[in-house]
Amino acid sequence: LGSQDIDFSPAFRLFLSTRDASASFAPDLSSRVTFVNFTVTRASLQAQCLSQVMRHERPDVDERRRDLLRLQGEFRLRLHALEKELLSALNRSQGNVLDDDAVVATLESLKTEAAEIARKVAETDGVMREVDRVTAQFTPLAKSCAAVYFALERLSALHVFYQFSLDFFMAIFRQVVEHNPRLRGVADERERLVILKRDLFQLIFSRTAVSLHHDSQLTLLMQLAQIKLRSDEEEAEDDEVVVASGGGAGSAATGVSQEAWARLNADMDFVLREATVATTATSSSNSGGNSHAGVDGQGMVPLVSLPELLESLIDEETHRSITAHVQGLGWCRSWVRSLTDDDSAVLAQWMEFMTSSEPERIMPLDSIAEPSTAPGSSLTSSLSSFASASIALRQLIIVRLLRPDRVLVAVTRFAAAVFQGPTLESVGMVAEANLREITVSEVEATTPVALCSVAGHDAAYRVDSLAAEMRRSLVSIAMGSIEGFALADQAIAQAAKAGTWVLLKNVHLAPAWLGQLEKRLQSMRAHEHFRLFLTMEINPAVPLSLLRRARTLVFEPAPGVRANLLESLAAIPRNQNQQQMPAERARLHFLLAWLHSVVIERLRYAPLGWTTRYEFSDADFACALATIDCWVDRVAGGRANVDPEKIPWDAIRSLLSESIYGGRIDNQFDSLVLATFVNKLFRPEAYGHGFALVEDASGGLLAPEDAVRLEDFMSWCHELPENEPPTWLGLPANAETLLLVQKGQRLMADTRKLRSLMDDDDEDEEVTADHHHNQQSLAAGAAGDQAELPAYMRQVEALALTFTQSLPATLPQLPADQPSAASQTPLYRVIGRENTVAHQLLERVHQDLLHLRETCRGERKQTNHLRQLLADFNSGSIPRSWVSTYTVPRDYTLTR
């Protein structure tokens, strides 16, 4: 033990266990222990879900299936016993076996019994095949369940707080299968299956999205849409087999050809792996029989020809991306061809698309849709849902190419089309955290409810309001001190017996105690009405095991000035404002709420709004509110009114811009911006007519003139638009466009990241089979044959070759004969260090590209580093070893 030798008994055994399924262990530890993995696998979860849905939907078939499995097991066990009896009889025989009557009689008896058992096994096999045909109808639902659960598991790659347990998923599954009100009165088996699958996706999104940041909800939606499409494709393949064998009619996806599904999968591949495809489209064209036709001297495909009007509105990167799409997608060639035709009406429609505020609504569909699915063509009901999803996916591709600021809207429309609804709301895909419903019907007594929020946003008031509404006894304890730990332990013990509620605030300040709490909840026997609420900031110190056990809800400040303004005004205590004098106090509170909303909203535009994400919070607003009340009380002296000129404006401005809000700012430019807002709002003119809160080219925004009470200001706020222009925040008019472009790029980057982590069984089997076949061919001497490489390795090798050809072999060196005086200046030393780092990075990249190409050709054995490079190139992400020296934006891809 350590450096000491410890004597121990040979019978000594050490067992280590963990409930953290994501725990990783070093190789040296793994070589010294025996692992027993009890975590769920895709196949086991699929079998478990299939068994439960069969037990509920077809209990007769499920009972027959279980009886047959039991009989088959008993028969096989009896056959094994007969084999042992035979061997035992032969072992006891003396001399010639044929002369031993006892052995011969035993052999005849065993032969007769074995034949009878074999006949019964054959009969059960025939019945089992019939049962399997019925069970196969529910298999796609079970596959979707397994795929959905592992999609939730992969979300932790986006944020450490995205932790979901198997119990969480199984509770949703049981709700859909066993307690689904939409199944009442529905007898048709196929219709029930459609309802089960639709409600599964709807309930998974509704309960999971409230545990994610708002930006990650669309990423989850894309994951569920991909699973839904894959399930529909598998159903279509199964239905083709049934129809070909003389079975019944197909499902809703029947009628869609495999070629149509292949085209849709190619479109999806461009959406998710454009970084790879956009480059390999160039490389693959170089390896054909007519390799250099249409390729310039540098091995690059020339840019596709576009109309001059359209070309003037896009940059070179977008032009190259369009070229890559034209090389890989047939319908893109037709689309570009329609742009370059002499039809001016089509070009006019696309130019309107480029300038419209809602381009996805006016996009011409004739040039991007298949003839059978184009608008105006006759579609059967079985094809309409597939056609809508296919067109929406192509719309997403076009929007991402030409209008990246509308990617979020296009993704939402695509998901709505996949789930067969005009909007997400119409199909129930809504993320609303109903704390009452979650507390009453969705969690058990030993499942804590974790209210997680960003720094400065406190969600504890929601629990207080719910407890008052439901008239529940609630004990609130602030964590962070030793006294708080003792009080919390005592309160939990008492509430677990009495069935009351406990609210622990700021538990992220006590991560060690949270680990003990999770173990305590594991073995606790609590009253059914007991509930434990935890409020915390989103902090990586919170134990993952507790997050997986708890029902997490993520709360963020509402986006938009209107929402922030209403929230700030609602936080002002009514009993203080309604009766307190002077009457001018309400307008000061309104001006402070406006300032606070602008300060908070500009954080969304960082680093454009503020140079960094300062931790402005509701506590700043409460402190500023108390400061204003203090100065107003001192000036008013109990009078009903006070002259606005006598309000100490200088003191209020100084405290707001230098202490309360300005105390969090460490940048001079940001301090000037804050001072500008404060000086503009807090002045005597704010009580005059025509005072402008915002001044811009559109006429600005005037403060309410006749409002004297807090309710008047709130009524005025309700009339504001939900999405304000960035000029209200003192930002350029195109700031919202830049923000939406960044969010769209982040969404696609996160989706590609999760795609690279997908553990789809069919895909893995295909890759494994291709890799095994490739290794056999290489062993036979076919190492250089590109046709034997798996498809993904051909793409990676082509991508690595493209990068190798485009990168310089070396970089210029600093002159070695530089005078000693110049070489000692700080600037020269900085440039010298940067030059050295750049040389080392270029050498590392060239070496990685060479080893990666050799690995793809089977000439080099894979290492952990090379496996990670293969995964990064396959997903289009930049390898971590390349970005360890310089900071690269997270949404950058290999091609960028």
Solvent accessible surface area in square Angstrom, and as a share of the most:
residue,aa,sasa,rsa
1,L,169,0.84
2,G,87,0.84
3,S,120,0.78
4,Q,123,0.55
5,D,147,0.76
6,I,95,0.48
7,D,141,0.73
8,F,144,0.60
9,S,62,0.40
10,P,125,0.79
11,A,83,0.64
12,F,108,0.45
13,R,164,0.60
14,L,126,0.63
15,F,178,0.74
16,L,136,0.68
17,S,118,0.76
18,T,82,0.48
19,R,124,0.45
20,D,33,0.17
21,A,55,0.43
22,S,73,0.47
23,A,41,0.32
24,S,105,0.68
25,F,95,0.40
26,A,54,0.42
27,P,113,0.71
28,D,92,0.48
29,L,71,0.35
30,S,44,0.28
31,S,92,0.59
32,R,199,0.73
33,V,58,0.33
34,T,126,0.73
35,F,104,0.44
36,V,105,0.60
37,N,119,0.61
38,F,182,0.76
39,T,64,0.37
40,V,36,0.21
41,T,77,0.44
42,R,30,0.11
43,A,72,0.56
44,S,54,0.35
45,L,0,0.00
46,Q,39,0.17
47,A,55,0.43
48,Q,76,0.34
49,C,0,0.00
50,L,22,0.11
51,S,25,0.16
52,Q,31,0.14
53,V,1,0.00
54,M,0,0.00
55,R,121,0.44
56,H,75,0.33
57,E,24,0.11
58,R,69,0.25
59,P,78,0.49
60,D,81,0.42
61,V,6,0.03
62,D,1,0.00
63,E,94,0.42
64,R,114,0.42
65,R,43,0.16
66,R,114,0.42
67,D,53,0.28
68,L,18,0.09
69,L,84,0.42
70,R,130,0.47
71,L,58,0.29
72,Q,14,0.06
73,G,39,0.37
74,E,82,0.37
75,F,31,0.13
76,R,134,0.49
77,L,124,0.62
78,R,85,0.31
79,L,52,0.26
80,H,103,0.46
81,A,34,0.27
82,L,7,0.04
83,E,101,0.45
84,K,121,0.51
85,E,73,0.33
86,L,56,0.28
87,L,118,0.59
88,S,47,0.30
89,A,2,0.02
90,L,72,0.36
91,N,127,0.65
92,R,158,0.58
93,S,19,0.12
94,Q,151,0.67
95,G,76,0.73
96,N,86,0.44
97,V,51,0.29
98,L,140,0.70
99,D,108,0.56
100,D,36,0.18
101,D,117,0.61
102,A,71,0.55
103,V,8,0.04
104,V,47,0.27
105,A,59,0.46
106,T,41,0.24
107,L,58,0.29
108,E,108,0.49
109,S,67,0.43
110,L,15,0.07
111,K,158,0.67
112,T,97,0.57
113,E,58,0.26
114,A,33,0.26
115,A,63,0.49
116,E,67,0.30
117,I,11,0.06
118,A,54,0.42
119,R,118,0.43
120,K,78,0.33
121,V,25,0.15
122,A,62,0.48
123,E,92,0.41
124,T,11,0.07
125,D,46,0.24
126,G,24,0.23
127,V,52,0.30
128,M,26,0.12
129,R,146,0.53
130,E,90,0.40
131,V,3,0.01
132,D,66,0.34
133,R,156,0.57
134,V,37,0.21
135,T,9,0.05
136,A,57,0.44
137,Q,79,0.35
138,F,1,0.00
139,T,32,0.19
140,P,13,0.08
141,L,6,0.03
142,A,1,0.01
143,K,86,0.36
144,S,2,0.02
145,C,0,0.00
146,A,1,0.00
147,A,13,0.10
148,V,0,0.00
149,Y,8,0.03
150,F,37,0.15
151,A,0,0.00
152,L,1,0.00
153,E,52,0.23
154,R,25,0.09
155,L,0,0.00
156,S,44,0.28
157,A,36,0.28
158,L,33,0.16
159,H,52,0.23
160,V,56,0.32
161,F,4,0.02
162,Y,3,0.01
163,Q,13,0.06
164,F,9,0.04
165,S,22,0.14
166,L,50,0.25
167,D,110,0.57
168,F,33,0.14
169,F,0,0.00
170,M,8,0.04
171,A,38,0.29
172,I,0,0.00
173,F,3,0.01
174,R,97,0.35
175,Q,64,0.28
176,V,5,0.03
177,V,2,0.01
178,E,74,0.33
179,H,117,0.52
180,N,15,0.08
181,P,78,0.49
182,R,129,0.47
183,L,12,0.06
184,R,196,0.72
185,G,87,0.84
186,V,29,0.16
187,A,98,0.76
188,D,80,0.42
189,E,45,0.20
190,R,99,0.36
191,E,87,0.39
192,R,44,0.16
193,L,24,0.12
194,V,80,0.46
195,I,13,0.07
196,L,0,0.00
197,K,18,0.08
198,R,95,0.35
199,D,7,0.04
200,L,1,0.00
201,F,0,0.00
202,Q,32,0.14
203,L,31,0.16
204,I,0,0.00
205,F,10,0.04
206,S,23,0.15
207,R,29,0.10
208,T,0,0.00
209,A,0,0.00
210,V,10,0.06
211,S,3,0.02
212,L,3,0.01
213,H,35,0.16
214,H,120,0.54
215,D,67,0.35
216,S,13,0.09
217,Q,32,0.14
218,L,35,0.17
219,T,0,0.00
220,L,0,0.00
221,L,1,0.00
222,M,0,0.00
223,Q,3,0.01
224,L,0,0.00
225,A,0,0.00
226,Q,11,0.05
227,I,4,0.02
228,K,15,0.06
229,L,13,0.07
230,R,60,0.22
231,S,5,0.03
232,D,24,0.13
233,E,29,0.13
234,E,33,0.15
235,E,36,0.16
236,A,2,0.02
237,E,72,0.32
238,D,73,0.38
239,D,10,0.05
240,E,76,0.34
241,V,103,0.59
242,V,57,0.33
243,V,81,0.46
244,A,92,0.71
245,S,91,0.58
246,G,67,0.64
247,G,41,0.40
248,G,51,0.49
249,A,81,0.63
250,G,18,0.18
251,S,20,0.13
252,A,57,0.44
253,A,13,0.10
254,T,35,0.21
255,G,59,0.57
256,V,5,0.03
257,S,51,0.33
258,Q,64,0.28
259,E,108,0.49
260,A,14,0.11
261,W,5,0.02
262,A,59,0.46
263,R,102,0.37
264,L,5,0.02
265,N,66,0.34
266,A,42,0.32
267,D,2,0.01
268,M,15,0.07
269,D,36,0.18
270,F,10,0.04
271,V,0,0.00
272,L,1,0.00
273,R,27,0.10
274,E,24,0.11
275,A,4,0.03
276,T,0,0.00
277,V,15,0.09
278,A,21,0.16
279,T,15,0.09
280,T,10,0.06
281,A,13,0.10
282,T,14,0.08
283,S,12,0.08
284,S,67,0.43
285,S,36,0.23
286,N,44,0.22
287,S,94,0.61
288,G,41,0.39
289,G,93,0.89
290,N,120,0.61
291,S,27,0.17
292,H,136,0.61
293,A,60,0.47
294,G,58,0.56
295,V,21,0.12
296,D,64,0.33
297,G,88,0.85
298,Q,155,0.69
299,G,18,0.18
300,M,63,0.28
301,V,15,0.08
302,P,71,0.44
303,L,65,0.32
304,V,31,0.18
305,S,84,0.54
306,L,11,0.06
307,P,20,0.13
308,E,149,0.67
309,L,107,0.53
310,L,1,0.01
311,E,73,0.33
312,S,87,0.56
313,L,89,0.44
314,I,27,0.14
315,D,87,0.45
316,E,107,0.48
317,E,97,0.44
318,T,29,0.17
319,H,12,0.05
320,R,100,0.37
321,S,19,0.12
322,I,0,0.00
323,T,9,0.05
324,A,7,0.05
325,H,1,0.01
326,V,16,0.09
327,Q,76,0.34
328,G,39,0.38
329,L,5,0.03
330,G,37,0.36
331,W,23,0.08
332,C,0,0.00
333,R,105,0.38
334,S,52,0.33
335,W,1,0.00
336,V,8,0.05
337,R,138,0.50
338,S,23,0.15
339,L,3,0.01
340,T,62,0.36
341,D,80,0.41
342,D,147,0.76
343,D,70,0.36
344,S,87,0.56
345,A,61,0.47
346,V,35,0.20
347,L,36,0.18
348,A,60,0.46
349,Q,88,0.39
350,W,2,0.01
351,M,40,0.18
352,E,101,0.45
353,F,0,0.00
354,M,21,0.09
355,T,106,0.62
356,S,24,0.16
357,S,92,0.59
358,E,77,0.34
359,P,0,0.00
360,E,5,0.02
361,R,163,0.59
362,I,70,0.35
363,M,11,0.05
364,P,20,0.13
365,L,47,0.23
366,D,112,0.58
367,S,21,0.14
368,I,1,0.00
369,A,14,0.11
370,E,41,0.18
371,P,116,0.73
372,S,75,0.48
373,T,20,0.12
374,A,21,0.16
375,P,75,0.47
376,G,88,0.85
377,S,41,0.27
378,S,114,0.74
379,L,66,0.33
380,T,81,0.47
381,S,104,0.67
382,S,34,0.22
383,L,49,0.24
384,S,46,0.30
385,S,31,0.20
386,F,21,0.09
387,A,2,0.02
388,S,53,0.34
389,A,2,0.01
390,S,12,0.07
391,I,23,0.12
392,A,8,0.06
393,L,0,0.00
394,R,4,0.01
395,Q,18,0.08
396,L,0,0.00
397,I,1,0.00
398,I,0,0.00
399,V,0,0.00
400,R,41,0.15
401,L,13,0.06
402,L,10,0.05
403,R,31,0.11
404,P,48,0.30
405,D,19,0.10
406,R,41,0.15
407,V,3,0.02
408,L,36,0.18
409,V,51,0.29
410,A,3,0.03
411,V,0,0.00
412,T,44,0.26
413,R,81,0.30
414,F,0,0.00
415,A,0,0.00
416,A,4,0.03
417,A,16,0.12
418,V,6,0.03
419,F,11,0.05
420,Q,103,0.46
421,G,13,0.13
422,P,120,0.75
423,T,67,0.39
424,L,16,0.08
425,E,120,0.54
426,S,67,0.43
427,V,25,0.14
428,G,23,0.23
429,M,7,0.03
430,V,51,0.29
431,A,35,0.27
432,E,133,0.59
433,A,43,0.33
434,N,78,0.40
435,L,18,0.09
436,R,108,0.39
437,E,88,0.39
438,I,6,0.03
439,T,2,0.01
440,V,81,0.47
441,S,81,0.52
442,E,37,0.16
443,V,13,0.07
444,E,126,0.56
445,A,15,0.12
446,T,26,0.15
447,T,30,0.17
448,P,1,0.00
449,V,0,0.00
450,A,1,0.00
451,L,1,0.00
452,C,0,0.00
453,S,5,0.03
454,V,43,0.25
455,A,45,0.35
456,G,28,0.27
457,H,14,0.06
458,D,81,0.42
459,A,1,0.01
460,A,4,0.03
461,Y,111,0.42
462,R,83,0.30
463,V,0,0.00
464,D,59,0.31
465,S,66,0.43
466,L,10,0.05
467,A,4,0.03
468,A,77,0.60
469,E,112,0.50
470,M,38,0.17
471,R,223,0.81
472,R,87,0.32
473,S,67,0.43
474,L,44,0.22
475,V,68,0.39
476,S,54,0.35
477,I,16,0.08
478,A,69,0.53
479,M,12,0.05
480,G,42,0.40
481,S,53,0.34
482,I,142,0.72
483,E,118,0.53
484,G,3,0.03
485,F,55,0.23
486,A,64,0.50
487,L,98,0.49
488,A,0,0.00
489,D,54,0.28
490,Q,103,0.46
491,A,12,0.09
492,I,0,0.00
493,A,38,0.30
494,Q,107,0.48
495,A,4,0.03
496,A,8,0.06
497,K,168,0.71
498,A,70,0.54
499,G,6,0.06
500,T,38,0.22
501,W,5,0.02
502,V,0,0.00
503,L,0,0.00
504,L,0,0.00
505,K,60,0.25
506,N,65,0.34
507,V,0,0.00
508,H,18,0.08
509,L,104,0.52
510,A,5,0.04
511,P,51,0.32
512,A,84,0.65
513,W,16,0.06
514,L,0,0.00
515,G,23,0.22
516,Q,121,0.54
517,L,3,0.01
518,E,8,0.04
519,K,136,0.58
520,R,76,0.28
521,L,1,0.01
522,Q,91,0.40
523,S,94,0.60
524,M,33,0.15
525,R,236,0.86
526,A,28,0.22
527,H,71,0.32
528,E,125,0.56
529,H,81,0.36
530,F,0,0.00
531,R,22,0.08
532,L,1,0.01
533,F,0,0.00
534,L,0,0.00
535,T,5,0.03
536,M,5,0.02
537,E,59,0.27
538,I,37,0.19
539,N,46,0.23
540,P,108,0.68
541,A,50,0.39
542,V,3,0.02
543,P,31,0.19
544,L,48,0.24
545,S,30,0.19
546,L,1,0.01
547,L,1,0.00
548,R,36,0.13
549,R,67,0.24
550,A,13,0.10
551,R,13,0.05
552,T,6,0.03
553,L,0,0.00
554,V,18,0.11
555,F,17,0.07
556,E,64,0.29
557,P,50,0.31
558,A,35,0.27
559,P,85,0.53
560,G,5,0.05
561,V,0,0.00
562,R,51,0.19
563,A,29,0.22
564,N,11,0.05
565,L,0,0.00
566,L,27,0.13
567,E,62,0.28
568,S,9,0.06
569,L,0,0.00
570,A,58,0.45
571,A,69,0.54
572,I,3,0.02
573,P,54,0.34
574,R,77,0.28
575,N,123,0.63
576,Q,83,0.37
577,N,15,0.08
578,Q,103,0.46
579,Q,140,0.62
580,Q,71,0.32
581,M,99,0.44
582,P,1,0.01
583,A,46,0.36
584,E,26,0.12
585,R,4,0.01
586,A,7,0.05
587,R,20,0.07
588,L,0,0.00
589,H,4,0.02
590,F,0,0.00
591,L,0,0.00
592,L,0,0.00
593,A,0,0.00
594,W,4,0.01
595,L,0,0.00
596,H,6,0.02
597,S,0,0.00
598,V,1,0.00
599,V,0,0.00
600,I,19,0.10
601,E,1,0.00
602,R,9,0.03
603,L,17,0.08
604,R,65,0.24
605,Y,8,0.03
606,A,24,0.18
607,P,99,0.62
608,L,82,0.41
609,G,3,0.03
610,W,1,0.00
611,T,63,0.37
612,T,64,0.37
613,R,158,0.58
614,Y,16,0.06
615,E,109,0.49
616,F,7,0.03
617,S,11,0.07
618,D,66,0.34
619,A,67,0.52
620,D,9,0.05
621,F,10,0.04
622,A,59,0.46
623,C,67,0.40
624,A,0,0.00
625,L,17,0.08
626,A,62,0.48
627,T,25,0.15
628,I,1,0.00
629,D,23,0.12
630,C,70,0.42
631,W,65,0.23
632,V,3,0.01
633,D,68,0.35
634,R,166,0.61
635,V,36,0.21
636,A,1,0.01
637,G,61,0.59
638,G,72,0.69
639,R,126,0.46
640,A,55,0.43
641,N,89,0.45
642,V,9,0.05
643,D,68,0.35
644,P,33,0.21
645,E,119,0.53
646,K,133,0.56
647,I,6,0.03
648,P,29,0.18
649,W,14,0.05
650,D,104,0.54
651,A,27,0.21
652,I,1,0.00
653,R,51,0.19
654,S,47,0.31
655,L,60,0.30
656,L,1,0.01
657,S,21,0.13
658,E,123,0.55
659,S,62,0.40
660,I,22,0.11
661,Y,0,0.00
662,G,12,0.11
663,G,56,0.54
664,R,97,0.35
665,I,18,0.09
666,D,126,0.65
667,N,51,0.26
668,Q,145,0.65
669,F,130,0.54
670,D,1,0.01
671,S,43,0.27
672,L,106,0.53
673,V,22,0.13
674,L,0,0.00
675,A,29,0.22
676,T,88,0.51
677,F,31,0.13
678,V,0,0.00
679,N,77,0.39
680,K,53,0.22
681,L,4,0.02
682,F,0,0.00
683,R,74,0.27
684,P,32,0.20
685,E,97,0.43
686,A,0,0.00
687,Y,52,0.20
688,G,38,0.36
689,H,156,0.69
690,G,41,0.39
691,F,12,0.05
692,A,18,0.14
693,L,7,0.03
694,V,7,0.04
695,E,128,0.58
696,D,36,0.19
697,A,117,0.91
698,S,104,0.67
699,G,65,0.63
700,G,26,0.25
701,L,28,0.14
702,L,90,0.45
703,A,5,0.04
704,P,15,0.09
705,E,82,0.37
706,D,124,0.64
707,A,10,0.08
708,V,92,0.53
709,R,138,0.50
710,L,1,0.01
711,E,56,0.25
712,D,46,0.24
713,F,0,0.00
714,M,33,0.15
715,S,67,0.43
716,W,50,0.18
717,C,0,0.00
718,H,98,0.44
719,E,144,0.64
720,L,15,0.07
721,P,68,0.43
722,E,124,0.55
723,N,135,0.69
724,E,15,0.07
725,P,58,0.36
726,P,10,0.06
727,T,37,0.22
728,W,25,0.09
729,L,0,0.00
730,G,55,0.53
731,L,13,0.06
732,P,70,0.44
733,A,79,0.61
734,N,81,0.42
735,A,1,0.00
736,E,50,0.22
737,T,58,0.34
738,L,87,0.43
739,L,14,0.07
740,L,42,0.21
741,V,30,0.17
742,Q,81,0.36
743,K,37,0.16
744,G,3,0.03
745,Q,57,0.25
746,R,68,0.25
747,L,6,0.03
748,M,5,0.02
749,A,17,0.13
750,D,13,0.07
751,T,0,0.00
752,R,20,0.07
753,K,86,0.36
754,L,0,0.00
755,R,43,0.16
756,S,45,0.29
757,L,85,0.42
758,M,30,0.14
759,D,71,0.37
760,D,22,0.11
761,D,59,0.31
762,D,85,0.44
763,E,69,0.31
764,D,58,0.30
765,E,115,0.52
766,E,108,0.48
767,V,49,0.28
768,T,89,0.52
769,A,59,0.46
770,D,53,0.28
771,H,59,0.26
772,H,110,0.49
773,H,102,0.46
774,N,2,0.01
775,Q,76,0.34
776,Q,100,0.45
777,S,16,0.10
778,L,25,0.12
779,A,93,0.72
780,A,90,0.70
781,G,68,0.65
782,A,33,0.26
783,A,36,0.28
784,G,61,0.59
785,D,64,0.33
786,Q,78,0.35
787,A,81,0.63
788,E,43,0.19
789,L,7,0.04
790,P,3,0.02
791,A,55,0.43
792,Y,46,0.18
793,M,1,0.01
794,R,95,0.35
795,Q,60,0.27
796,V,0,0.00
797,E,16,0.07
798,A,21,0.17
799,L,0,0.00
800,A,0,0.00
801,L,63,0.31
802,T,19,0.11
803,F,35,0.14
804,T,42,0.24
805,Q,118,0.53
806,S,81,0.52
807,L,61,0.30
808,P,67,0.42
809,A,93,0.72
810,T,90,0.53
811,L,50,0.25
812,P,111,0.70
813,Q,130,0.58
814,L,59,0.30
815,P,74,0.46
816,A,112,0.87
817,D,126,0.66
818,Q,65,0.29
819,P,85,0.54
820,S,87,0.56
821,A,81,0.63
822,A,34,0.26
823,S,28,0.18
824,Q,118,0.53
825,T,60,0.35
826,P,91,0.58
827,L,125,0.62
828,Y,52,0.20
829,R,105,0.38
830,V,72,0.41
831,I,81,0.41
832,G,18,0.17
833,R,146,0.53
834,E,87,0.39
835,N,34,0.18
836,T,70,0.41
837,V,46,0.27
838,A,28,0.22
839,H,36,0.16
840,Q,100,0.44
841,L,33,0.16
842,L,21,0.10
843,E,121,0.54
844,R,79,0.29
845,V,17,0.09
846,H,45,0.20
847,Q,97,0.43
848,D,10,0.05
849,L,1,0.00
850,L,89,0.44
851,H,37,0.16
852,L,1,0.00
853,R,51,0.19
854,E,32,0.14
855,T,5,0.03
856,C,0,0.00
857,R,45,0.17
858,G,30,0.29
859,E,102,0.46
860,R,98,0.36
861,K,175,0.74
862,Q,47,0.21
863,T,72,0.42
864,N,121,0.62
865,H,85,0.38
866,L,8,0.04
867,R,121,0.44
868,Q,93,0.41
869,L,3,0.01
870,L,12,0.06
871,A,48,0.37
872,D,13,0.07
873,F,1,0.00
874,N,31,0.16
875,S,9,0.06
876,G,1,0.01
877,S,47,0.30
878,I,43,0.22
879,P,2,0.01
880,R,187,0.68
881,S,36,0.23
882,W,32,0.11
883,V,45,0.26
884,S,88,0.56
885,T,56,0.33
886,Y,90,0.34
887,T,138,0.80
888,V,53,0.30
889,P,73,0.46
890,R,154,0.56
891,D,23,0.12
892,Y,84,0.32
893,T,13,0.08
894,L,19,0.10
895,T,60,0.35
896,R,104,0.38
